[in-house]
């Protein structure tokens, strides 16, 4: 296709033809000869272009697709023809011609449907934009005769010269002819690696890119002047489909349309509905009998299948197909899942230790011993009666499964595990950067992130137009007299095209958005707290209502029933608010109008993470640190709204309830939100699209029998919405695994089981359910790494407080070393209970049935460190409370600083860059210098050779006779030095 090719339309005075001219029909092959017609009948043109993967000539690959909607009359639809492009037709480089493609309409003027102003405006913008794309060197082909009525497609192909130009502009590193051997391990390490490779061979994917490499091509930023350095033997495969689509997308963003008085790139055109979609094509089908081998099919078989859940991921093939950013996400997810294996094993050992020692736990044995005959004070006013401590035996035994000395060790282990995981990921990331030639990516990153977003440009334009309008109103009564109106019009248009270059948004322009963000986030956090408070009221009122129940089973299962139902309510609310907060975070970020995509993504991540973090962990924080802390004491309880008493922890402590809360919320979010939503919603959308297409196909049986083009199939897929939701659910899960792991040692195990499914679920979604995203280069996971480090540091502090304040670990240590008479835990339960004289109940708060236990109660017990009623300062806080509090605070300080020091030591002792990778990077630099030095030496030798030849020629000229030289004037001028182009 011609580089400077444009399309045009005939004047309106031409009769009988609506859009195209006759010469254009001949040029694109519509008027066919008899032999051509017979050939077209005997051969399927769709098969020649591989059903949309190539242009109609079957040679030029489709690198990108633009989709637009157009209005089409029913009368014109019957006259629509499919045009077959004929490459042998004569073309001229300067002659104007319509954009070749399917769906050129031969309609009469009188049958032309009325198109409104907006449709005309969109069509004019498309024409100008596509003309500018052709001027930029791209080749276009249009198809409007598709199975999707009213939808047109523009196929884009980037020729070789455009690919080379843009690759040099983007500084893409491409493999050169120079190959070198990768340093291999020797001695014992080599034997160990060979043994590991043999053991892990069954779980390796059967992909060529995943095999260990012994040699590597030297990569260098592409340059058209140094094409001889690169292996250009096969130009068709030198730039793969991912690179080609990236190059075309950069051209689409850079190309502008100025008919609307301001510049518009592809993002603005998409936002304004000029185009409805823009996407690169998948490599082909992934299922079927006669499907040609392609990377998509290979990914579906070796990666996006639940049958290969036990295998490693083909990360290099994922990067080759989807780009570095998506490849890094799945690589990080794979490393995180692998690191969960040792954490799960240690968590299972800790849980089994609790199961094995439950019968040897003296405090729980004392609580279950009915001979102690400890009478506890009522749990609520009037309706609740006295109860025996032995009735809470099951809760106490279950609490020991998670509240034992091994959980302290597990908390320290998980803090070190988090630090090790972060260091391991940094090393893995450096290996991937070396393998993917991303070691010098900073310059490109800076260039990409400065590109303004479409919404920012529109906001700046609005500001500029408002200022221009005010300026015109100001000089309305003093018009300038101009002699040449046409020149003034052109000047105005040119000034309008550069409005966005002169203006920018300041903090004053964004102040309303910042204020809305602040108020909105505070309101959302307050709403979360209000909902948690509402659930607390529900728990208190439900407990009081169930306590009135006359059935003994109802009264005995009050705590379990209230806890389970409240957690389920919390789970449902969390799932609903998660979706709401995600939309609100995006809206708040949009009204801020960030300048670049990178700024937009970082602000969106911050807001969404803040809201979802508060939403997911507020109920857990309440149970861990606030429940049972502000209860008061018998006779002086704390009330809510003067009617509801604050709820207390179970006799065995709040750690068991924290475990239930954490496990149900974590498992529920993973099962419902992460898996069912990700499977069900795409299936539902796909089914809806299928029903709509089926309804359309029933109108036209002939269209139904045609096989869809590749771009039509991909258009029906879901658009790629970014990696933020994928990262977000994993970060929240990482918080569940690390923040409260002291209360739930099995959290890593459930996270591991979820991630095994999550990897294949996400892979299947990317390969089969989504349009192919534009490949984005990235050398790290960005702001997510900082969030992970923050959660890891926060986990140390939270686990220290959980162990010291939520569990009974510190009170047991204090009793064992300060108050125990025989150095054992005998008498610990009695030590933690205070006494209360029932005659000190406030009026109207005593139990209605004081004889419920069969005897009259004089003294009841409650869990607290207070003075007894026979003391001078009865019911005041005792010195034991202050001793335990001091020990708890000391443990927090020691635990936090010790674990932080150990984590920082792990960070320091493990280098960020593996030694072999740093050696390979240095080796690459040395080899690249050698290549250029050898090239310069070759040039110098060539220059010396040419100089020697010129000197010999000069000597031959000087040896001629003077007479001959004088007779042949000017002959010496033939013995000149030949210039050498270096």
KAPE-V96202 format. One record per backbone hydrogen bond with DSSP energy under -0.5 kcal/mol. CO is the residue of the C=O (numbers start at 0). NH is the residue of the N-H. If there is no record, write none. Layout:
<<CO:NH> <CO:NH>>
This chain:
<<1:4> <5:96> <10:13> <18:9> <20:24> <21:25> <22:26> <23:27> <24:29> <24:30> <25:28> <29:31> <32:36> <33:37> <34:38> <35:39> <36:40> <37:41> <38:42> <42:44> <43:47> <44:48> <45:50> <46:49> <48:52> <48:53> <49:52> <50:709> <52:61> <54:57> <58:60> <59:54> <60:62> <63:155> <64:278> <65:153> <66:275> <66:276> <67:151> <72:76> <73:77> <74:78> <75:78> <76:79> <80:82> <80:102> <82:84> <84:86> <85:88> <99:141> <101:143> <102:104> <103:80> <104:106> <107:110> <108:111> <115:119> <116:120> <117:121> <118:122> <119:123> <120:124> <121:125> <122:126> <123:127> <124:128> <125:129> <126:130> <127:131> <128:132> <129:133> <130:134> <131:135> <132:137> <133:136> <136:158> <138:156> <140:154> <141:101> <142:152> <143:145> <146:148> <147:150> <149:69> <151:67> <152:142> <152:154> <153:65> <154:140> <155:62> <155:63> <156:138> <156:158> <158:162> <159:163> <160:164> <161:165> <162:166> <163:167> <164:168> <165:169> <166:170> <166:171> <171:173> <171:221> <173:219> <174:230> <177:217> <179:215> <185:188> <186:190> <187:191> <188:192> <189:193> <190:194> <191:195> <192:196> <193:197> <194:198> <195:199> <196:200> <199:202> <200:203> <202:311> <204:206> <206:209> <207:210> <213:181> <215:179> <217:175> <219:173> <222:225> <223:226> <225:228> <226:229> <228:176> <229:231> <232:234> <233:236> <233:237> <234:238> <237:239> <239:243> <240:244> <241:245> <242:246> <243:247> <244:248> <245:249> <246:250> <247:251> <248:252> <249:253> <250:254> <251:265> <257:260> <261:259> <263:256> <264:268> <265:269> <266:270> <267:271> <268:273> <268:274> <269:272> <276:66> <278:64> <279:771> <293:297> <294:298> <295:299> <296:300> <297:301> <298:302> <298:303> <302:304> <304:307> <305:308> <307:310> <312:314> <313:317> <314:318> <315:319> <316:320> <317:321> <317:322> <318:322> <322:326> <323:327> <324:328> <325:329> <326:330> <327:331> <328:332> <329:333> <330:334> <331:335> <332:336> <333:337> <334:338> <335:339> <337:340> <337:341> <338:342> <339:343> <340:344> <341:345> <342:346> <343:347> <344:348> <345:349> <346:350> <347:351> <348:352> <349:353> <350:354> <351:355> <352:356> <354:357> <356:359> <357:360> <359:361> <360:364> <361:365> <362:366> <363:367> <364:368> <367:369> <368:371> <369:372> <372:374> <373:375> <373:388> <374:860> <375:386> <380:382> <381:847> <386:375> <387:390> <388:391> <389:392> <391:395> <392:396> <393:397> <394:398> <395:399> <396:400> <397:400> <397:401> <398:401> <398:402> <401:403> <403:406> <403:407> <404:407> <404:408> <405:409> <406:410> <407:411> <408:412> <409:413> <410:414> <411:415> <412:416> <413:417> <414:418> <415:419> <416:420> <417:421> <418:422> <419:423> <420:424> <421:425> <422:426> <423:427> <424:428> <425:429> <426:430> <427:431> <428:432> <429:433> <430:434> <431:435> <432:437> <432:438> <433:436> <437:440> <440:444> <441:445> <442:446> <443:447> <444:448> <445:449> <447:450> <450:596> <452:456> <453:457> <454:458> <455:459> <456:460> <457:461> <458:462> <459:463> <460:464> <461:465> <462:466> <463:467> <464:468> <465:469> <466:470> <467:471> <468:472> <469:473> <470:474> <472:475> <474:477> <479:481> <482:484> <483:487> <484:488> <485:489> <486:490> <487:491> <488:492> <489:493> <490:494> <491:495> <492:496> <493:497> <494:497> <495:498> <496:262> <497:500> <497:501> <498:501> <498:502> <505:509> <506:510> <509:513> <510:514> <511:515> <512:516> <513:517> <514:518> <515:519> <516:520> <517:521> <518:522> <519:523> <520:524> <521:525> <522:526> <523:527> <524:528> <525:529> <526:530> <527:531> <528:532> <529:533> <530:534> <531:535> <532:536> <533:537> <534:538> <535:539> <536:540> <537:541> <538:542> <539:543> <540:544> <541:545> <542:546> <543:547> <544:547> <545:548> <550:554> <551:555> <552:556> <554:557> <556:560> <557:561> <558:562> <559:563> <560:564> <561:565> <562:566> <563:567> <564:568> <565:569> <566:570> <567:571> <568:572> <569:573> <570:574> <571:575> <572:576> <573:577> <574:578> <575:579> <576:580> <577:581> <578:582> <579:583> <580:584> <581:585> <582:586> <583:587> <584:588> <585:589> <586:590> <587:591> <588:592> <588:593> <589:592> <594:452> <595:599> <596:600> <597:601> <598:602> <599:603> <600:604> <601:605> <602:606> <603:607> <604:608> <605:609> <606:610> <607:611> <608:612> <609:613> <610:614> <611:615> <612:616> <613:617> <616:620> <617:621> <618:622> <619:623> <620:624> <620:625> <621:625> <621:626> <625:628> <625:629> <630:637> <632:635> <635:632> <637:645> <638:640> <639:642> <639:643> <642:644> <643:639> <646:627> <649:652> <653:657> <654:658> <655:659> <656:660> <657:661> <658:662> <659:663> <660:664> <661:665> <662:666> <663:667> <664:668> <665:669> <666:670> <667:671> <667:672> <668:672> <668:673> <669:674> <670:675> <671:676> <674:678> <675:679> <676:680> <676:681> <678:682> <679:683> <680:684> <681:685> <682:686> <683:687> <684:688> <685:689> <686:690> <687:691> <688:692> <689:693> <690:694> <691:695> <692:696> <693:697> <695:698> <695:699> <696:699> <699:703> <700:704> <701:705> <702:705> <708:712> <709:713> <710:714> <711:715> <712:715> <713:716> <717:770> <722:726> <723:727> <724:728> <725:729> <726:730> <727:731> <728:732> <729:733> <730:734> <731:735> <732:736> <733:737> <734:738> <734:739> <737:740> <739:742> <739:743> <743:746> <745:749> <746:750> <747:751> <748:752> <749:753> <750:754> <751:755> <752:756> <753:757> <754:758> <755:759> <756:760> <757:761> <758:762> <759:763> <760:764> <761:765> <762:766> <763:767> <763:768> <764:768> <764:769> <768:717> <771:279> <775:324> <780:783> <781:784> <781:785> <782:786> <783:787> <784:788> <785:789> <786:790> <787:791> <788:792> <789:793> <790:794> <791:795> <792:796> <793:797> <794:798> <795:799> <796:800> <797:801> <798:802> <799:803> <800:804> <800:805> <801:805> <801:806> <802:808> <802:809> <805:653> <807:811> <808:812> <809:813> <810:814> <811:815> <812:816> <813:817> <813:818> <814:818> <814:819> <824:827> <826:830> <827:831> <828:832> <829:832> <831:863> <833:861> <835:837> <835:859> <836:839> <837:840> <841:844> <841:845> <844:381> <848:851> <850:853> <857:837> <859:835> <860:376> <861:833> <861:863> <863:865> <864:877> <866:874> <867:870> <870:873> <871:873> <872:875> <875:866> <877:880> <877:881> <878:882> <879:883> <880:884> <881:885> <882:886> <883:887> <884:888> <885:889> <886:890> <887:891> <888:892> <889:893> <890:894> <891:895> <892:896> <893:897> <894:898> <895:899> <896:900> <897:901> <898:902> <899:903> <900:904> <901:905> <902:906> <903:907> <904:908> <905:909> <908:910> <911:913> <913:917> <914:918> <915:919> <916:920> <917:921> <918:922> <919:923> <920:924> <921:925> <922:926> <923:927> <924:928> <925:929> <926:930> <927:931> <928:932> <929:933> <930:934> <931:935> <932:936> <933:937> <934:938> <935:939> <936:940> <937:941> <938:942> <939:943> <940:944> <941:945> <942:946> <943:947> <944:948> <945:949> <946:950> <947:951> <948:952> <949:953> <950:954> <951:955> <952:956> <953:957> <954:958> <956:959> <960:964> <961:965> <962:966> <963:967> <965:968> <966:968> <967:970> <970:973> <971:974> <973:975> <976:978> <978:980> <979:981>>
